[in-house]
Amino acid sequence: MTEAMIFDLTRQGLWICVVISAPLLAVALVVGVVVGLFQALTSVQEMTLTFVPKAAAMIGVFWLSMSFMTSTLVSFFTETLIPQIAGG
């Protein structure tokens, strides 16, 4: 395995991490902005108001996108990483 192949596999692995985490991070961002706007408009400064909706939305999105995350990770391992390891 050459140095260029290792860098390419690392780049692909990092890209897979970005793709897998993007739905969760996007939902956390959107819910955080919406709750922040709600708090600014109503002057309610409750700490649980920021945490609970964000956690609930992230759990929901994680549950909905679990199959996508799993299939993406499994395809990366079976099509890219394992053949490189087995091939030498």
C-alpha positions in Angstrom: 0.0 0.0 0.0 1.5 3.3 -1.1 1.4 6.6 0.7 -1.0 8.0 -1.9 -3.4 5.2 -1.4 -3.4 5.7 2.4 -4.1 9.4 1.9 -6.9 8.6 -0.6 -8.5 6.2 1.9 -8.2 8.7 4.7 -9.8 11.4 2.5 -12.6 9.0 1.5 -13.1 8.1 5.2 -13.3 11.7 6.3 -15.8 12.5 3.5 -18.0 9.5 4.6 -17.9 11.0 8.2 -19.0 14.4 6.8 -21.8 12.8 4.8 -23.0 10.6 7.7 -23.0 13.5 10.2 -24.5 16.1 7.9 -28.2 15.4 8.6 -27.8 15.4 12.4 -25.7 18.6 12.3 -28.1 20.4 10.0 -31.1 19.6 12.1 -29.2 20.7 15.3 -28.4 24.0 13.5 -31.9 24.7 12.3 -33.6 23.8 15.7 -31.0 25.8 17.5 -31.7 28.9 15.4 -35.4 28.5 15.7 -35.3 28.1 19.5 -32.8 31.0 19.7 -35.2 33.2 17.8 -38.1 32.1 20.0 -36.1 32.9 23.1 -35.1 36.3 21.7 -38.7 37.2 20.8 -40.3 36.1 24.0 -37.4 36.9 26.4 -37.6 33.4 27.9 -34.1 32.3 28.9 -34.6 28.7 30.0 -31.7 26.4 29.5 -33.8 23.3 29.0 -35.7 25.0 26.2 -32.6 24.9 24.1 -31.5 21.4 25.0 -34.7 19.3 24.9 -36.0 20.3 21.4 -32.6 19.9 19.9 -32.1 16.5 21.5 -35.5 15.3 20.4 -35.0 16.5 16.8 -31.6 14.9 16.6 -32.9 11.6 18.0 -35.7 11.7 15.4 -33.4 12.4 12.5 -31.0 9.8 13.7 -33.8 7.2 13.8 -34.9 8.2 10.3 -31.5 8.2 8.8 -30.0 5.2 10.5 -30.4 3.0 7.4 -28.7 5.6 5.2 -25.8 5.9 7.6 -25.4 2.1 8.0 -25.6 1.4 4.3 -23.1 4.2 3.5 -20.6 3.0 6.1 -21.0 -0.7 5.1 -20.6 0.1 1.4 -17.4 2.1 2.1 -16.0 -0.8 4.1 -17.0 -3.6 1.6 -16.2 -1.8 -1.6 -13.2 0.3 -0.6 -11.5 -0.5 2.6 -11.6 -4.3 2.9 -10.4 -4.9 -0.7 -7.5 -2.6 0.0 -6.6 -4.5 3.1 -7.1 -7.9 1.6 -5.2 -7.0 -1.6 -2.2 -5.9 0.3 
